[in-house]
């Protein structure tokens, strides 16, 4: 099931903001989890827009 591009952009921005927030609060486990989710959503967004369907 493919998500719309606007949803992937929104999720990527959200995970990035959470990563920054958890790093500022020195909450390492959640910062690493958020960074991993940010990277995964960024990869999905790249594959959806540049990598072809």
The 8 nearest C-alpha neighbors of each residue, nearest first, counted from 0:
[[1, 2, 3, 52, 47, 43, 4, 7],
 [2, 0, 3, 47, 4, 52, 7, 43],
 [1, 3, 4, 6, 0, 7, 5, 47],
 [4, 2, 6, 5, 1, 7, 8, 47],
 [3, 5, 7, 6, 8, 2, 44, 47],
 [6, 4, 8, 7, 3, 9, 2, 10],
 [7, 5, 9, 4, 8, 3, 10, 2],
 [6, 8, 10, 4, 9, 5, 44, 11],
 [9, 7, 5, 11, 6, 10, 12, 4],
 [8, 10, 6, 12, 7, 11, 13, 5],
 [11, 9, 13, 7, 12, 8, 6, 14],
 [10, 12, 8, 14, 40, 13, 9, 37],
 [13, 11, 15, 9, 10, 14, 16, 8],
 [14, 12, 10, 16, 15, 11, 9, 17],
 [13, 15, 37, 17, 11, 16, 12, 33],
 [14, 16, 18, 12, 13, 17, 37, 11],
 [17, 15, 13, 19, 18, 14, 12, 20],
 [18, 16, 20, 14, 19, 15, 21, 13],
 [17, 19, 33, 15, 30, 21, 16, 20],
 [18, 20, 22, 16, 17, 21, 23, 15],
 [19, 21, 17, 23, 18, 22, 16, 24],
 [20, 22, 30, 24, 26, 18, 23, 19],
 [23, 21, 25, 19, 24, 20, 30, 26],
 [24, 22, 20, 21, 25, 19, 26, 18],
 [23, 25, 21, 22, 26, 20, 27, 19],
 [26, 24, 22, 23, 27, 21, 30, 20],
 [27, 25, 21, 24, 29, 28, 30, 22],
 [26, 28, 30, 29, 25, 31, 22, 21],
 [29, 27, 31, 30, 26, 32, 33, 21],
 [28, 30, 32, 31, 27, 26, 33, 21],
 [31, 29, 27, 21, 18, 33, 28, 32],
 [32, 30, 34, 28, 29, 33, 27, 35],
 [31, 33, 29, 35, 34, 30, 36, 28],
 [32, 34, 18, 36, 30, 35, 31, 14],
 [33, 35, 37, 31, 36, 32, 18, 30],
 [36, 34, 32, 38, 37, 33, 31, 39],
 [35, 37, 39, 33, 38, 34, 40, 32],
 [38, 36, 34, 14, 40, 35, 39, 11],
 [37, 39, 41, 35, 36, 40, 42, 34],
 [40, 38, 36, 42, 41, 37, 35, 43],
 [39, 41, 43, 37, 11, 42, 38, 36],
 [42, 40, 38, 44, 39, 43, 11, 37],
 [41, 43, 45, 39, 40, 44, 46, 38],
 [44, 42, 40, 46, 41, 45, 47, 39],
 [43, 45, 41, 47, 42, 46, 7, 40],
 [46, 44, 42, 48, 47, 43, 49, 41],
 [45, 47, 50, 43, 44, 49, 48, 42],
 [46, 48, 44, 45, 49, 43, 50, 51],
 [47, 49, 45, 46, 50, 44, 51, 4],
 [50, 48, 46, 45, 51, 47, 44, 52],
 [51, 49, 46, 47, 48, 45, 52, 44],
 [52, 50, 49, 47, 46, 48, 45, 44],
 [51, 47, 50, 46, 48, 49, 1, 45]]
